[in-house]
Amino acid sequence: MVEYENTLANAVALILLVLLVAYAILQWFLDRDKGRIATYLTLAERDLNNLLSGGLEHGGRKGKVAERREWIQSFLPPPPSPDSFGVITPSPYPIYGNFGSSEGFRNAAQELIQANEKDLGGKGTTMGKASITAFLLREIYEASIGAAQSKIFAETLNNGGTPPYIAPGIYELVGFAKFDPKTGFPPGAGVPGWLLKRVVRERNYPRDIQIIKTDAAGKRFRIEGMAVLRELTQQNL
């Protein structure tokens, strides 16, 4: 009887040990996958912040405009001034690029306008990338991988087969490597929704998304996280 009880106890202990080892192995793989998902989320947030920094920063573009204006003016000769006898003599400075004529001034102005329009076009492109990134991140934070994939497929169809901008991190989360512009995403593409939901909840995402805005009175204030995504998806920026 004692021998039977010892055998039973040893069997139970062995089973518990096997279960403990299996749990430890499973937890290791789970933590590894959670860490990978967290890395992707952080990468996507940083990419969005970078887009917002370039798309919303006006000082840099104003600086470029001023720099171009100064560059053009540096080629203009100083205006002629009368001497002590009231005689105006031609400027000894050379007139580069024909700036001394009306045609030269007109060409310079056109080049300046074109350069500034190009910057504004770049801003629009940047904010377009930020908007689609914000939309996809909002769906991802709600663990709606399928909704994010559907958005990408719809945008691709509406754009003649060209996919929208896919931020680093989002690329891996939705399984974009498996995306087909004609058929969309295959079943099983992207990270599991239940695991994504756990990572978002346990690590408190969104974590690093923020922008600085200015109210009507000129006072600057900060908004963060989901508030930023709402601003972008509602086209308030």
HELIX and SHEET records of a PDB file:
HELIX    1   1 VAL A    2  LEU A   56  1                                  55    
HELIX    2   2 GLY A   59  GLN A   73  1                                  15    
HELIX    3   3 TYR A   96  ASN A   98  5                                   3    
HELIX    4   4 SER A  102  TYR A  141  1                                  40    
HELIX    5   5 ILE A  145  ASN A  158  1                                  14    
HELIX    6   6 ILE A  170  LEU A  173  1                                   4    
HELIX    7   7 PHE A  176  LYS A  178  5                                   3    
HELIX    8   8 GLY A  193  GLU A  202  1                                  10    
HELIX    9   9 MET A  226  THR A  233  1                                   8    
SHEET    1   A 2 GLN A 210  THR A 214  0                                        
SHEET    2   A 2 ARG A 220  GLU A 224 -1                                        
END                                                                             
